[in-house]
Amino acid sequence: MIISPNCGVKLVVPTAASKLSENSPLVNYALNGLERCWLSEHRRWSHIYHLDGRSSPNESVPNSDVFYTLNVLLGMSRICEVPDGIDLPEVFHRNVLQLTKLPVRKYAFGMALWSGAQLGLEIPEPVKRELKALLADESRWKSFRAQDLGMLLTGVVAQARAGENEWWCYAGPLYRFLKECFHSESGLFFDAPFGVRRRFSSFATQTYLSIACYQYGEFAGDASALVMADNCVRSLIALQGPQGEWPWFFDAQIGRVLDFYEVYSVHQYGMAPALLEWAERFGQRGAREALVKGFNWALGHNQLGRTMLVPELSLTIRSQVRRGELTTKAPRILRAVRNAWTGSQARLIDSADVEVRLECRSYELGWILWSFGRRTDLPELTHNCAFGDA
């Protein structure tokens, strides 16, 4: 039940319905975990749920909370049955309006377009105005990182698919910018349009730009976009680790792994499946096998031989990381630069030098909802005994 904000009463905490038989155990696992990440006073999901035993595990960072909440709502758009305590339109409109008030990254606007289109909800006028000003001024695109461009293009296409044709005029120019400034002959995508940093790209770079190319290529009937996405997926599958690990850092110019770590659980069970679903649809060889192998990494088929689930909380452990690098990125940056300079190919290290990052972020569970909310063809994953009768 939702209590009106005009009554001066806080929103009740959303709870999974007692009977969600239409959802798979995997989806219900994620929904149960999201209950713990809910910030009732703000009506959004949290930035971090800490798994180190502290008394107040939820940590709020407002601009991140808002983006993560939109990501969770995107996932909610694909599940069979939404828990009774969640008023999707109310949560969407409350949070999307914060985009003009908080220092959010440009990709948050893309997520608003995407989730709004999937839910059939209108983008509020103040957000439309700010976003259209950004999209109309191509000189501002030079500051885009891959995630900004990927999510904005995906969001624009999603709106057009939903019949909101006012956004379609931006799709072609955004795609041309992607093709001209982010595409590498290696098959991978650059992280930025210009500068030394651009060749150092992440797994997220590849995911968001490939999904955008698939979305645009299918809707616009542009084969070049589909070819770029397929080439990127083919390169990623070739670089997948021996136990299904999706590497974190790449040299997009050459097309090789610069560093496997951190290995993020969300890539294994959420973002890679979202991309590989598109690849499967277009007949990409090996896509399904790579999806299953990557997912099984989170179930314990990894170099630590441990599950990345926290069943008693219905949460997941964020990542496996090199020892001593939980609080600093400096060694990873130096390692990447050295490997790029010397032409070295990164490898997995001894498991004794790997530890886990004890936190869970709400958007990670949102990606489970999106990637598996409508899948009925992978019961070995969606109905795995690891998720019990969640």
C-alpha positions as semicolon CSV with decimal commas, in nm:
position;residue;x (nm);y (nm);z (nm)
1;M;0,000;0,000;0,000
2;I;0,123;0,353;-0,084
3;I;0,038;0,641;0,149
4;S;-0,007;0,977;-0,023
5;P;0,281;1,218;0,043
6;N;0,020;1,490;0,103
7;C;-0,083;1,311;0,421
8;G;0,255;1,376;0,576
9;V;0,315;1,004;0,617
10;K;0,625;0,828;0,492
11;L;0,599;0,579;0,210
12;V;0,575;0,228;0,343
13;V;0,867;-0,001;0,267
14;P;0,794;-0,204;-0,048
15;T;0,773;-0,574;0,023
16;A;0,762;-0,864;-0,218
17;A;0,412;-1,003;-0,243
18;S;0,359;-1,327;-0,059
19;K;0,283;-1,500;-0,385
20;L;0,478;-1,397;-0,692
21;S;0,438;-1,721;-0,878
22;E;0,475;-1,559;-1,219
23;N;0,828;-1,441;-1,137
24;S;1,122;-1,679;-1,142
25;P;1,314;-1,753;-0,819
26;L;1,602;-1,542;-0,956
27;V;1,375;-1,240;-1,006
28;N;1,218;-1,282;-0,663
29;Y;1,564;-1,309;-0,509
30;A;1,651;-0,969;-0,655
31;L;1,317;-0,819;-0,546
32;N;1,370;-0,942;-0,191
33;G;1,718;-0,791;-0,189
34;L;1,584;-0,459;-0,312
35;E;1,357;-0,442;-0,007
36;R;1,669;-0,406;0,205
37;C;1,806;-0,127;-0,012
38;W;1,489;0,083;0,005
39;L;1,519;0,429;0,163
40;S;1,160;0,494;0,266
41;E;1,214;0,856;0,368
42;H;1,347;0,941;0,019
43;R;1,143;0,691;-0,182
44;R;1,440;0,553;-0,365
45;W;1,692;0,272;-0,348
46;S;2,032;0,324;-0,190
47;H;2,376;0,382;-0,334
48;I;2,538;0,102;-0,127
49;Y;2,421;-0,171;0,107
50;H;2,728;-0,259;0,312
51;L;2,781;-0,627;0,390
52;D;3,039;-0,584;0,666
53;G;2,794;-0,614;0,955
54;R;2,753;-0,246;1,040
55;S;2,433;-0,148;1,219
56;S;2,315;0,091;0,944
57;P;2,412;-0,084;0,622
58;N;2,242;0,149;0,371
59;E;2,456;0,438;0,252
60;S;2,287;0,716;0,059
61;V;2,455;0,933;-0,205
62;P;2,161;1,127;-0,352
63;N;2,276;1,169;-0,713
64;S;2,377;0,802;-0,726
65;D;2,060;0,688;-0,546
66;V;1,850;0,860;-0,812
67;F;2,035;0,703;-1,103
68;Y;2,028;0,359;-0,940
69;T;1,656;0,397;-0,875
70;L;1,589;0,470;-1,242
71;N;1,796;0,161;-1,328
72;V;1,588;-0,050;-1,087
73;L;1,268;0,088;-1,241
74;L;1,398;-0,013;-1,583
75;G;1,430;-0,366;-1,449
76;M;1,082;-0,351;-1,296
77;S;0,941;-0,281;-1,641
78;R;1,032;-0,633;-1,750
79;I;0,913;-0,850;-1,466
80;C;0,585;-1,038;-1,468
81;E;0,456;-0,912;-1,135
82;V;0,566;-0,604;-0,941
83;P;0,544;-0,619;-0,559
84;D;0,229;-0,456;-0,420
85;G;0,415;-0,189;-0,223
86;I;0,581;-0,018;-0,518
87;D;0,401;0,266;-0,699
88;L;0,613;0,279;-1,014
89;P;0,479;0,610;-1,153
90;E;0,517;0,788;-0,818
91;V;0,873;0,663;-0,763
92;F;0,968;0,744;-1,123
93;H;0,837;1,100;-1,126
94;R;0,975;1,185;-0,784
95;N;1,323;1,069;-0,879
96;V;1,339;1,183;-1,240
97;L;1,267;1,540;-1,129
98;Q;1,583;1,526;-0,919
99;L;1,793;1,507;-1,235
100;T;1,769;1,884;-1,277
101;K;1,852;1,949;-0,912
102;L;2,143;1,716;-0,842
103;P;2,492;1,693;-1,000
104;V;2,418;1,380;-1,203
105;R;2,615;1,248;-1,498
106;K;2,460;1,282;-1,842
107;Y;2,395;0,909;-1,861
108;A;2,133;0,946;-1,588
109;F;1,917;1,140;-1,835
110;G;1,954;0,854;-2,080
111;M;1,839;0,608;-1,815
112;A;1,538;0,831;-1,748
113;L;1,443;0,820;-2,116
114;W;1,492;0,444;-2,132
115;S;1,305;0,355;-1,813
116;G;1,027;0,604;-1,882
117;A;0,972;0,456;-2,227
118;Q;0,966;0,101;-2,094
119;L;0,719;0,193;-1,821
120;G;0,502;0,410;-2,046
121;L;0,560;0,715;-1,826
122;E;0,604;1,071;-1,947
123;I;0,926;1,264;-1,891
124;P;0,847;1,581;-1,688
125;E;0,884;1,909;-1,877
126;P;1,178;2,051;-1,674
127;V;1,377;1,737;-1,751
128;K;1,275;1,745;-2,118
129;R;1,393;2,105;-2,153
130;E;1,733;2,042;-2,001
131;L;1,786;1,723;-2,197
132;K;1,680;1,869;-2,531
133;A;1,916;2,162;-2,479
134;L;2,198;1,913;-2,430
135;L;2,107;1,702;-2,732
136;A;2,062;2,004;-2,960
137;D;2,410;2,143;-2,885
138;E;2,658;1,903;-3,045
139;S;2,953;2,106;-2,914
140;R;2,866;1,971;-2,567
141;W;2,897;1,613;-2,686
142;K;3,275;1,637;-2,683
143;S;3,265;1,582;-2,307
144;F;3,061;1,263;-2,337
145;R;3,208;0,943;-2,207
146;A;3,093;0,611;-2,352
147;Q;2,830;0,554;-2,085
148;D;2,679;0,898;-2,148
149;L;2,653;0,843;-2,521
150;G;2,538;0,482;-2,497
151;M;2,257;0,550;-2,255
152;L;2,142;0,868;-2,428
153;L;2,120;0,693;-2,766
154;T;1,948;0,391;-2,613
155;G;1,703;0,620;-2,432
156;V;1,623;0,820;-2,745
157;V;1,557;0,501;-2,943
158;A;1,346;0,358;-2,660
159;Q;1,131;0,672;-2,661
160;A;1,087;0,648;-3,037
161;R;0,988;0,281;-3,006
162;A;0,726;0,390;-2,754
163;G;0,580;0,637;-3,004
164;E;0,740;0,953;-2,864
165;N;0,867;1,075;-3,201
166;E;0,991;1,409;-3,070
167;W;1,313;1,232;-2,967
168;W;1,390;1,052;-3,293
169;C;1,557;1,355;-3,456
170;Y;1,849;1,314;-3,215
171;A;1,911;0,945;-3,285
172;G;2,089;0,976;-3,620
173;P;2,333;1,247;-3,508
174;L;2,413;1,060;-3,186
175;Y;2,479;0,740;-3,379
176;R;2,705;0,920;-3,630
177;F;2,901;1,068;-3,341
178;L;2,939;0,719;-3,194
179;K;3,050;0,572;-3,526
180;E;3,298;0,848;-3,603
181;C;3,452;0,899;-3,258
182;F;3,406;0,584;-3,049
183;H;3,448;0,296;-3,294
184;S;3,786;0,121;-3,302
185;E;3,911;-0,112;-3,573
186;S;3,988;-0,364;-3,298
187;G;3,616;-0,428;-3,257
188;L;3,606;-0,273;-2,911
189;F;3,482;0,079;-2,841
190;F;3,682;0,377;-2,716
191;D;3,579;0,533;-2,385
192;A;3,589;0,896;-2,501
193;P;3,588;1,081;-2,834
194;F;3,929;1,243;-2,787
195;G;4,238;1,243;-2,570
196;V;4,484;0,995;-2,424
197;R;4,221;0,846;-2,192
198;R;3,999;0,725;-2,476
199;R;4,186;0,399;-2,549
200;F;4,150;0,286;-2,186
201;S;3,798;0,148;-2,191
202;S;3,598;-0,058;-1,945
203;F;3,356;-0,347;-1,976
204;A;3,079;-0,094;-1,917
205;T;3,204;0,103;-2,220
206;Q;3,155;-0,201;-2,439
207;T;2,817;-0,294;-2,291
208;Y;2,645;0,042;-2,316
209;L;2,769;0,130;-2,665
210;S;2,696;-0,217;-2,804
211;I;2,341;-0,216;-2,665
212;A;2,292;0,131;-2,815
213;C;2,412;0,006;-3,155
214;Y;2,182;-0,295;-3,144
215;Q;1,887;-0,077;-3,041
216;Y;1,953;0,186;-3,307
217;G;2,044;-0,061;-3,580
218;E;1,729;-0,265;-3,536
219;F;1,490;0,030;-3,513
220;A;1,653;0,240;-3,786
221;G;1,728;-0,056;-4,013
222;D;2,097;0,042;-4,016
223;A;2,313;-0,264;-4,076
224;S;2,635;-0,080;-3,992
225;A;2,523;-0,038;-3,632
226;L;2,440;-0,407;-3,601
227;V;2,780;-0,502;-3,747
228;M;2,961;-0,280;-3,496
229;A;2,770;-0,432;-3,206
230;D;2,833;-0,785;-3,331
231;N;3,204;-0,716;-3,374
232;C;3,230;-0,584;-3,020
233;V;3,049;-0,886;-2,875
234;R;3,271;-1,120;-3,075
235;S;3,580;-0,947;-2,935
236;L;3,446;-0,960;-2,579
237;I;3,369;-1,332;-2,600
238;A;3,722;-1,396;-2,727
239;L;3,860;-1,208;-2,426
240;Q;3,635;-1,369;-2,162
241;G;3,833;-1,533;-1,881
242;P;3,875;-1,910;-1,837
243;Q;3,601;-1,932;-1,574
244;G;3,368;-1,682;-1,740
245;E;3,522;-1,365;-1,598
246;W;3,439;-1,049;-1,790
247;P;3,753;-0,833;-1,771
248;W;3,718;-0,481;-1,640
249;F;3,979;-0,284;-1,837
250;F;4,073;-0,298;-2,206
251;D;4,302;-0,132;-2,457
252;A;4,039;-0,052;-2,717
253;Q;4,296;0,057;-2,971
254;I;4,462;-0,285;-2,984
255;G;4,175;-0,498;-2,857
256;R;4,330;-0,667;-2,557
257;V;4,279;-0,697;-2,181
258;L;4,480;-0,455;-1,969
259;D;4,349;-0,575;-1,632
260;F;4,089;-0,835;-1,532
261;Y;4,026;-0,675;-1,192
262;E;3,796;-0,585;-1,044
263;V;3,574;-0,865;-1,167
264;Y;3,228;-0,725;-1,096
265;S;2,935;-0,953;-1,019
266;V;2,689;-0,722;-1,196
267;H;2,874;-0,777;-1,522
268;Q;2,848;-1,152;-1,478
269;Y;2,478;-1,183;-1,395
270;G;2,331;-0,857;-1,523
271;M;2,501;-0,638;-1,780
272;A;2,664;-0,908;-1,993
273;P;2,333;-1,102;-2,014
274;A;2,157;-0,780;-2,121
275;L;2,404;-0,740;-2,408
276;L;2,424;-1,107;-2,498
277;E;2,045;-1,130;-2,523
278;W;2,074;-0,894;-2,820
279;A;2,364;-1,093;-2,961
280;E;2,165;-1,415;-2,935
281;R;1,875;-1,253;-3,118
282;F;2,101;-1,165;-3,409
283;G;2,261;-1,508;-3,420
284;Q;2,597;-1,429;-3,264
285;R;2,780;-1,756;-3,227
286;G;2,879;-1,843;-2,871
287;A;2,666;-1,571;-2,709
288;R;2,446;-1,805;-2,508
289;E;2,737;-2,015;-2,388
290;A;2,926;-1,703;-2,280
291;L;2,620;-1,579;-2,091
292;V;2,580;-1,904;-1,897
293;K;2,951;-1,935;-1,824
294;G;2,965;-1,577;-1,699
295;F;2,659;-1,620;-1,479
296;N;2,797;-1,939;-1,325
297;W;3,102;-1,739;-1,216
298;A;2,874;-1,564;-0,965
299;L;2,740;-1,898;-0,843
300;G;3,086;-2,010;-0,732
301;H;3,261;-2,120;-1,050
302;N;3,536;-1,862;-0,999
303;Q;3,895;-1,857;-0,885
304;L;3,797;-1,817;-0,520
305;G;3,555;-2,108;-0,545
306;R;3,292;-1,911;-0,355
307;T;2,943;-1,795;-0,432
308;M;2,894;-1,423;-0,479
309;L;2,544;-1,448;-0,332
310;V;2,439;-1,360;0,023
311;P;2,128;-1,582;0,046
312;E;2,020;-1,477;0,395
313;L;1,984;-1,118;0,266
314;S;1,898;-1,194;-0,099
315;L;2,189;-0,971;-0,197
316;T;2,509;-1,016;-0,395
317;I;2,876;-0,940;-0,328
318;R;2,997;-0,663;-0,553
319;S;3,330;-0,789;-0,684
320;Q;3,654;-0,980;-0,658
321;V;3,948;-0,742;-0,633
322;R;4,324;-0,756;-0,588
323;R;4,429;-0,748;-0,224
324;G;4,523;-0,399;-0,112
325;E;4,317;-0,225;-0,380
326;L;3,981;-0,187;-0,204
327;T;4,037;0,181;-0,135
328;T;4,269;0,294;-0,415
329;K;4,263;0,287;-0,796
330;A;4,623;0,407;-0,838
331;P;4,786;0,062;-0,880
332;R;4,523;-0,039;-1,135
333;I;4,580;0,279;-1,337
334;L;4,957;0,236;-1,334
335;R;4,924;-0,130;-1,430
336;A;4,697;-0,046;-1,721
337;V;4,930;0,224;-1,852
338;R;5,230;-0,010;-1,821
339;N;5,053;-0,294;-1,999
340;A;4,940;-0,060;-2,277
341;W;5,294;0,077;-2,317
342;T;5,466;-0,262;-2,317
343;G;5,199;-0,448;-2,512
344;S;5,147;-0,698;-2,231
345;Q;4,834;-0,914;-2,212
346;A;4,681;-0,921;-1,863
347;R;4,619;-1,252;-1,687
348;L;4,436;-1,364;-1,375
349;I;4,655;-1,361;-1,064
350;D;4,695;-1,617;-0,788
351;S;4,370;-1,653;-0,590
352;A;4,564;-1,593;-0,266
353;D;4,602;-1,233;-0,380
354;V;4,229;-1,180;-0,441
355;E;3,963;-1,066;-0,194
356;V;3,598;-0,956;-0,218
357;R;3,435;-0,616;-0,192
358;L;3,164;-0,655;0,073
359;E;2,890;-0,434;-0,061
360;C;2,588;-0,454;-0,289
361;R;2,443;-0,175;-0,500
362;S;2,076;-0,158;-0,587
363;Y;2,128;-0,110;-0,959
364;E;2,303;-0,448;-0,968
365;L;1,977;-0,615;-0,865
366;G;1,794;-0,396;-1,115
367;W;2,003;-0,545;-1,395
368;I;1,896;-0,895;-1,286
369;L;1,534;-0,787;-1,325
370;W;1,598;-0,642;-1,670
371;S;1,809;-0,929;-1,803
372;F;1,599;-1,216;-1,672
373;G;1,251;-1,075;-1,611
374;R;1,124;-1,212;-1,940
375;R;1,353;-1,509;-1,995
376;T;1,197;-1,850;-1,970
377;D;1,460;-2,036;-2,173
378;L;1,736;-2,051;-1,911
379;P;1,585;-2,245;-1,619
380;E;1,931;-2,361;-1,510
381;L;1,989;-1,996;-1,414
382;T;1,647;-1,848;-1,336
383;H;1,538;-2,149;-1,130
384;N;1,877;-2,245;-0,991
385;C;1,859;-2,398;-0,644
386;A;2,091;-2,121;-0,523
387;F;1,788;-1,890;-0,526
388;G;1,571;-2,130;-0,330
389;D;1,201;-2,053;-0,349
390;A;1,264;-1,678;-0,328
